[in-house]
Amino acid sequence: MTAAPLGYRFRTAAQAGDFLVTAEVMPPKGGDPSHMLAKARMLKGRVHGVNVTDGSRAVMRMASLAAAVLLQQEGIEAICQMACRDRNRIALQADLLGAHALGLRNLLALTGDPVKAGDHPEARGVFDLESVRLLKLIHQLNGGADSHEKPLTDGPLDLFCGAAVDPQSRSWSGLQRRFEAKVQAGAQFFQSQLITDFDRLAKFMDQVAAGSNRPVLAGIFLLKSAKNANFINRNVPGAQIPQTIVDRLAAAADPLQEGIKIAGEQVKAAHQICQGVHLMAVRREDLIPQILDLGGIKPITAAGTAIVDQRDRSAVSL
């Protein structure tokens, strides 16, 4: 089977029902993208797409759109995040048209973290739209019309758009309502927030996501130490790293290697529950292949399929 063209590899694998693997990179804080590109090159052959953050935690970095284009110029399939925090609907539509023209096809629609969480707390948030309405807008643009239902005279878009989901949300009814709203708005895949409770993920898949026919990718975060885990709990909205994992990292002779082992176990657990994993290894993207190896995920074939090691499918206790 021949590989799908760049820009359509992630979509093709998702629609084929393959086990999906994505990873996250941060755009540079400056004008030189060489460090980001070097990290992303290490992921070639191991992921279906590289997800580029858009002002994550309201910290200023290079535009996700620009960074995603740079990745695709390197032959790396990009998933461009787009947050509503910093743009009104005119700017969002303009960026979406530009993204399509520049060859980007994969989007993740986000509301965006609050401004006061970041490094420019005095900035003014826009929030003209939020993620559900952004999904509806993208659906309209794909259909050839703008937000006022006026035709796009120079052609429709063809964007494969996903959304975020938090299976560990404290409000089960709110989680279900929000998930269903995003499906109805046009979300084609879901990327979860950091997951540590895999029983909760399984319940979400059985009771909420079942029947939606949308891939869900479990968010797996590489924890480098107990200090790192505590920092995430304090500073990342929605993070719920249990004390058992913090204690395990604290007791380890080599906390980083223990974090890699934990992440590998989580990849293995996720494979039994959902259709993919989204790996976050901030500043240590070079370790993602090792995590995937420990999780039983072999390199992606030329046709774009992630092969799962069938020899070890035993249940994992986390």
C-alpha positions as CSV (number, residue, x, y, z in Angstrom):
1,M,0.0,0.0,0.0
2,T,1.4,3.4,-0.9
3,A,1.7,6.1,1.7
4,A,-0.9,8.9,1.8
5,P,0.5,12.3,0.7
6,L,1.8,14.8,3.3
7,G,-1.0,16.4,5.1
8,Y,-3.3,13.4,4.7
9,R,-1.4,10.7,6.5
10,F,-2.9,11.3,9.9
11,R,-6.4,11.5,8.5
12,T,-5.9,8.4,6.4
13,A,-4.7,6.4,9.4
14,A,-7.5,7.7,11.6
15,Q,-10.2,6.8,9.1
16,A,-8.6,3.3,8.6
17,G,-9.0,2.6,12.3
18,D,-5.2,2.4,12.9
19,F,-3.8,2.9,16.3
20,L,-2.7,6.5,16.1
21,V,0.5,8.0,17.6
22,T,1.0,11.7,17.8
23,A,3.6,13.8,19.7
24,E,3.7,17.4,20.8
25,V,6.4,20.0,20.2
26,M,6.6,23.6,21.4
27,P,7.3,26.3,18.8
28,P,10.5,28.3,19.4
29,K,10.6,31.3,21.7
30,G,12.5,33.3,19.1
31,G,13.1,33.4,15.4
32,D,15.3,30.3,15.0
33,P,13.3,27.1,14.6
34,S,16.4,24.8,14.3
35,H,16.0,23.3,17.8
36,M,12.3,22.5,17.3
37,L,13.0,20.9,13.9
38,A,15.8,18.8,15.3
39,K,13.5,17.4,18.0
40,A,10.7,16.8,15.4
41,R,13.1,14.9,13.0
42,M,13.6,12.3,15.8
43,L,10.0,11.4,15.5
44,K,10.0,10.5,11.9
45,G,8.7,7.0,11.4
46,R,7.3,6.8,14.9
47,V,4.3,9.1,14.8
48,H,1.5,9.9,12.4
49,G,1.6,13.6,13.2
50,V,3.5,16.2,15.3
51,N,1.2,18.5,17.2
52,V,2.3,22.1,17.5
53,T,1.1,24.1,20.5
54,D,-0.6,27.5,20.2
55,G,0.4,29.6,23.1
56,S,0.0,26.7,25.6
57,R,-0.4,28.0,29.2
58,A,-0.7,31.5,27.6
59,V,3.1,31.6,27.1
60,M,4.2,33.6,24.1
61,R,6.0,31.5,21.4
62,M,6.2,31.4,17.6
63,A,2.8,31.1,15.9
64,S,1.6,27.5,15.7
65,L,0.7,28.0,12.0
66,A,4.2,29.1,11.1
67,A,5.9,26.3,13.0
68,A,3.6,23.7,11.5
69,V,4.4,24.9,8.0
70,L,8.1,24.6,8.8
71,L,7.6,21.1,10.0
72,Q,5.8,20.1,6.8
73,Q,8.6,21.6,4.7
74,E,10.8,19.0,6.5
75,G,8.4,16.3,5.4
76,I,6.9,15.9,8.9
77,E,3.1,15.7,9.1
78,A,1.9,18.6,11.3
79,I,-1.2,19.0,13.5
80,C,-1.7,22.7,14.0
81,Q,-3.4,23.8,17.2
82,M,-5.6,26.9,17.0
83,A,-6.8,28.7,20.1
84,C,-9.6,31.3,20.4
85,R,-7.9,33.2,23.2
86,D,-5.9,35.6,21.0
87,R,-8.0,36.1,17.9
88,N,-11.5,37.3,16.9
89,R,-13.5,35.4,14.3
90,I,-12.1,37.5,11.5
91,A,-8.5,36.6,12.4
92,L,-9.4,33.0,13.0
93,Q,-10.9,32.6,9.6
94,A,-8.0,34.4,8.0
95,D,-5.5,32.0,9.6
96,L,-7.6,29.0,8.6
97,L,-7.6,30.1,5.0
98,G,-3.9,30.7,5.2
99,A,-3.2,27.4,6.8
100,H,-5.1,25.6,4.0
101,A,-3.3,27.5,1.3
102,L,0.1,26.6,2.9
103,G,-0.7,22.9,2.8
104,L,-1.8,22.3,6.4
105,R,-4.7,19.9,6.7
106,N,-4.8,18.9,10.4
107,L,-6.2,21.2,13.1
108,L,-6.9,21.0,16.8
109,A,-9.5,23.5,17.8
110,L,-9.1,24.9,21.4
111,T,-10.6,27.6,23.5
112,G,-7.2,28.4,25.0
113,D,-5.7,28.8,28.5
114,P,-6.6,31.9,30.5
115,V,-4.2,34.9,29.9
116,K,-3.4,35.3,33.6
117,A,-1.9,31.8,33.6
118,G,0.9,32.9,31.3
119,D,3.9,35.2,30.9
120,H,1.9,38.3,29.7
121,P,-0.9,38.5,32.4
122,E,-1.6,42.1,31.5
123,A,-2.6,41.1,27.9
124,R,-6.3,41.2,27.0
125,G,-7.9,37.9,26.0
126,V,-10.2,37.9,23.0
127,F,-12.4,34.7,23.3
128,D,-14.7,35.9,20.5
129,L,-15.4,32.2,20.0
130,E,-14.7,29.0,22.0
131,S,-13.8,25.6,20.8
132,V,-17.3,24.3,19.9
133,R,-18.1,27.4,17.9
134,L,-14.6,27.3,16.3
135,L,-15.4,23.7,15.2
136,K,-18.7,24.8,13.7
137,L,-16.8,27.6,11.9
138,I,-14.3,25.2,10.4
139,H,-17.1,22.9,9.3
140,Q,-18.7,25.9,7.5
141,L,-15.4,26.8,5.8
142,N,-15.0,23.2,4.7
143,G,-18.4,23.5,3.1
144,G,-17.4,26.6,1.2
145,A,-19.0,29.4,3.4
146,D,-17.7,31.9,5.9
147,S,-19.1,32.6,9.4
148,H,-21.9,34.7,7.8
149,E,-22.7,31.9,5.4
150,K,-21.3,33.9,2.5
151,P,-19.6,31.8,-0.2
152,L,-15.8,31.4,-0.3
153,T,-15.4,32.7,-3.8
154,D,-11.9,31.2,-4.1
155,G,-12.8,27.7,-3.0
156,P,-13.7,25.7,0.2
157,L,-11.2,24.3,2.7
158,D,-10.4,20.7,3.4
159,L,-9.4,20.6,7.1
160,F,-9.4,17.5,9.3
161,C,-10.2,19.0,12.7
162,G,-10.1,17.6,16.2
163,A,-10.9,18.8,19.7
164,A,-9.6,18.3,23.2
165,V,-11.4,16.2,25.9
166,D,-10.7,15.6,29.6
167,P,-12.0,12.2,30.6
168,Q,-10.8,13.0,34.2
169,S,-13.2,15.9,34.4
170,R,-15.0,16.1,37.8
171,S,-18.3,16.8,36.1
172,W,-19.4,13.6,34.3
173,S,-22.6,15.2,32.9
174,G,-20.6,18.2,31.7
175,L,-18.0,16.0,30.1
176,Q,-20.6,14.1,28.2
177,R,-22.5,17.2,27.1
178,R,-19.3,18.9,25.9
179,F,-18.1,15.8,24.0
180,E,-21.4,15.4,22.2
181,A,-21.5,19.1,21.3
182,K,-18.0,18.8,19.8
183,V,-19.0,15.8,17.8
184,Q,-22.1,17.6,16.5
185,A,-20.0,20.6,15.7
186,G,-17.7,18.5,13.4
187,A,-14.8,17.2,15.5
188,Q,-13.2,14.3,13.7
189,F,-10.9,13.1,16.4
190,F,-10.2,13.8,20.1
191,Q,-7.0,14.4,21.9
192,S,-7.2,14.0,25.7
193,Q,-5.6,16.0,28.5
194,L,-3.0,14.3,30.5
195,I,-4.3,10.8,31.6
196,T,-3.3,9.0,34.7
197,D,-6.6,7.3,35.6
198,F,-7.0,4.6,33.0
199,D,-10.1,3.1,34.7
200,R,-11.7,6.5,34.3
201,L,-10.6,6.6,30.6
202,A,-12.1,3.1,30.1
203,K,-15.4,4.4,31.6
204,F,-15.3,7.4,29.3
205,M,-14.8,5.2,26.3
206,D,-17.6,2.9,27.3
207,Q,-20.2,5.4,28.4
208,V,-19.5,8.6,26.5
209,A,-17.3,8.0,23.4
210,A,-18.9,4.7,22.4
211,G,-20.8,5.0,19.2
212,S,-19.3,8.3,18.2
213,N,-17.0,6.7,15.6
214,R,-14.3,9.3,16.6
215,P,-10.8,8.3,17.5
216,V,-9.7,9.3,21.0
217,L,-6.0,9.7,21.7
218,A,-4.9,9.4,25.3
219,G,-2.6,12.1,26.5
220,I,0.6,10.6,27.9
221,F,3.0,13.0,29.7
222,L,6.7,12.1,30.4
223,L,7.3,12.9,34.1
224,K,11.0,13.5,34.7
225,S,10.9,13.6,38.5
226,A,8.7,13.9,41.6
227,K,9.4,17.7,41.5
228,N,8.3,17.8,37.9
229,A,5.1,15.9,38.7
230,N,4.3,18.3,41.6
231,F,4.9,21.3,39.3
232,I,2.5,19.9,36.7
233,N,-0.2,19.4,39.4
234,R,0.2,23.0,40.6
235,N,0.4,24.7,37.2
236,V,-1.4,22.8,34.5
237,P,-5.2,23.2,34.6
238,G,-6.9,19.8,35.0
239,A,-3.7,17.8,35.8
240,Q,-4.3,15.1,38.4
241,I,-1.1,13.1,38.9
242,P,-1.8,10.7,41.8
243,Q,0.5,10.6,44.8
244,T,1.4,7.0,44.0
245,I,3.1,8.1,40.8
246,V,4.8,11.0,42.6
247,D,6.1,8.6,45.3
248,R,7.3,6.1,42.7
249,L,9.3,8.9,41.0
250,A,10.7,10.1,44.3
251,A,11.8,6.6,45.3
252,A,13.6,5.9,42.0
253,A,17.4,5.8,41.8
254,D,17.0,7.3,38.3
255,P,13.7,9.4,38.2
256,L,13.9,10.1,34.5
257,Q,14.2,6.4,33.6
258,E,11.4,5.7,35.9
259,G,9.3,8.3,34.2
260,I,10.1,6.7,30.8
261,K,9.0,3.3,32.2
262,I,5.7,4.8,33.6
263,A,5.0,6.5,30.3
264,G,5.6,3.2,28.4
265,E,3.2,1.4,30.8
266,Q,0.6,4.1,30.1
267,V,1.0,3.7,26.3
268,K,0.4,-0.1,26.8
269,A,-2.6,0.6,28.9
270,A,-4.1,3.1,26.5
271,H,-3.8,0.6,23.6
272,Q,-6.3,-1.7,25.3
273,I,-8.8,1.1,25.7
274,C,-8.7,3.7,22.9
275,Q,-7.5,4.3,19.4
276,G,-4.3,6.2,20.0
277,V,-1.9,8.1,22.2
278,H,-0.7,11.7,22.2
279,L,2.8,11.9,23.8
280,M,4.1,15.0,25.6
281,A,7.7,15.0,26.5
282,V,8.6,18.6,27.0
283,R,12.2,19.3,25.9
284,R,12.9,15.5,25.8
285,E,11.1,14.5,22.5
286,D,14.2,12.4,21.8
287,L,12.9,9.9,24.4
288,I,9.5,9.3,22.7
289,P,10.8,6.4,20.5
290,Q,12.0,4.7,23.7
291,I,8.6,5.2,25.4
292,L,6.9,3.8,22.3
293,D,9.2,0.7,22.3
294,L,8.4,0.1,26.0
295,G,4.7,0.5,25.2
296,G,4.9,-2.2,22.4
297,I,4.5,0.3,19.5
298,K,6.8,-0.5,16.6
299,P,7.8,2.0,13.9
300,I,5.1,3.1,11.5
301,T,5.1,1.3,8.2
302,A,5.4,3.0,4.8
303,A,1.6,2.8,4.5
304,G,1.3,4.8,7.7
305,T,0.3,2.0,10.1
306,A,1.6,1.8,13.7
307,I,2.3,-1.8,14.4
308,V,1.5,-3.0,17.9
309,D,3.6,-5.7,19.5
310,Q,1.1,-8.5,20.1
311,R,3.4,-10.4,22.4
312,D,2.6,-8.3,25.4
313,R,-1.0,-7.2,25.7
314,S,-1.3,-8.0,29.4
315,A,-3.2,-5.6,31.6
316,V,-1.2,-2.9,33.2
317,S,-1.7,-1.6,36.7
318,L,-0.9,2.1,37.1
